[in-house]
Amino acid sequence: MRLPRSLTPVTAAAALVLALPGGVARAGDGRPHAPDLFGASCRIKVDGSEVVAYCHNPYVHVDRVRLHIECARWWDIDTDSAPVAAGPALTVKLTGRCWKEIRVVWISHQKAG
């Protein structure tokens, strides 16, 4: 059976729409979905045996930051600070120290709630 010429384009378009994965195209502004950004940016200053870190959170989600200090001497106690909540658009200050020299300092981040 042959379809009339007036129905051929309509039939082809219907078959194409039904064959597409996901069915119909989504309406939107054409831009891809932005990822959920997270994480405060931190500046660390080591002065002898003391450490000061400032962490600024420019994002919406609260970032729980912690200061970790590894001391150079084997007998010196390494420290990890308690978590400090850096809310949206806030800057927090973290401090710590060793008795003698500092080997390594870093900041850890944890998404709150």
VMD Tcl script that draws the C-alpha trace (Angstrom):
set ca {
  {0.00 0.00 0.00}
  {1.31 3.37 -0.96}
  {0.60 6.52 1.08}
  {-0.50 9.66 -0.67}
  {2.29 12.24 -1.09}
  {0.66 14.66 1.35}
  {0.91 12.14 4.23}
  {4.48 10.96 3.59}
  {6.27 13.90 5.34}
  {3.91 13.72 8.33}
  {4.43 9.97 8.70}
  {8.21 10.34 8.45}
  {8.26 13.12 11.08}
  {6.12 11.06 13.49}
  {8.38 8.03 13.07}
  {11.47 10.17 13.71}
  {10.06 11.68 16.92}
  {9.07 8.27 18.25}
  {12.49 6.81 17.41}
  {14.47 9.52 19.27}
  {15.90 8.44 22.64}
  {14.17 10.15 25.53}
  {11.13 11.07 23.49}
  {10.74 14.80 23.12}
  {13.41 17.46 23.37}
  {13.37 19.54 26.57}
  {12.53 23.20 26.46}
  {15.07 25.50 28.11}
  {17.45 28.33 27.57}
  {19.97 26.13 25.75}
  {22.67 26.40 28.43}
  {23.97 23.30 30.24}
  {23.17 22.87 33.93}
  {25.87 24.50 36.10}
  {27.66 22.18 38.55}
  {27.03 22.62 42.26}
  {30.10 24.64 43.28}
  {31.62 24.10 46.72}
  {34.75 24.81 48.72}
  {36.30 27.79 50.45}
  {39.57 29.17 49.12}
  {42.25 29.38 51.80}
  {45.44 31.41 52.29}
  {47.98 29.91 54.70}
  {50.86 31.82 56.31}
  {53.59 30.01 58.25}
  {55.73 32.19 60.52}
  {58.33 30.11 62.37}
  {56.32 27.67 64.48}
  {52.95 29.42 64.09}
  {50.33 29.05 61.35}
  {47.48 31.38 60.42}
  {44.97 30.47 57.69}
  {42.12 32.56 56.30}
  {39.41 30.70 54.38}
  {36.77 32.55 52.34}
  {33.66 30.75 51.10}
  {32.15 32.43 48.01}
  {29.54 29.69 47.49}
  {26.05 28.97 48.84}
  {26.83 25.77 50.76}
  {28.51 25.86 54.17}
  {32.08 24.53 54.14}
  {33.45 23.03 57.36}
  {37.20 23.71 57.21}
  {39.92 22.20 59.43}
  {43.58 23.12 59.83}
  {46.05 20.22 59.94}
  {49.66 20.74 61.08}
  {52.47 18.20 60.91}
  {55.46 19.22 63.00}
  {59.07 18.64 61.89}
  {60.37 17.08 65.12}
  {59.36 13.53 65.97}
  {58.58 14.45 69.58}
  {56.44 17.46 68.66}
  {52.69 16.81 68.64}
  {50.87 17.14 65.28}
  {47.53 18.94 65.52}
  {44.16 18.98 63.78}
  {41.79 21.85 64.57}
  {38.11 21.49 65.27}
  {35.89 22.06 62.21}
  {34.93 25.71 61.66}
  {31.83 26.50 59.60}
  {32.55 28.95 56.78}
  {29.10 30.10 55.70}
  {28.23 31.76 52.41}
  {30.32 34.92 51.78}
  {32.16 34.53 55.11}
  {35.88 34.44 55.95}
  {37.09 32.40 58.92}
  {40.48 32.41 60.67}
  {42.25 29.21 61.76}
  {45.41 29.18 63.87}
  {47.79 26.55 65.18}
  {51.40 25.93 66.12}
  {54.19 23.49 66.84}
  {56.82 23.84 69.57}
  {59.57 23.96 66.95}
  {59.54 23.86 63.13}
  {56.56 23.01 60.96}
  {56.87 20.35 58.25}
  {53.50 20.44 56.45}
  {50.25 22.41 56.74}
  {46.98 21.74 54.90}
  {43.27 22.49 55.04}
  {40.50 19.90 54.71}
  {36.96 20.68 53.53}
  {33.66 19.03 54.41}
  {30.23 19.93 53.06}
  {27.91 20.66 55.99}
  {24.52 18.96 56.16}
}
mol new
graphics top color blue
foreach p $ca { graphics top sphere $p radius 0.5 }
foreach p [lrange $ca 0 end-1] q [lrange $ca 1 end] { graphics top cylinder $p $q radius 0.2 }
display resetview
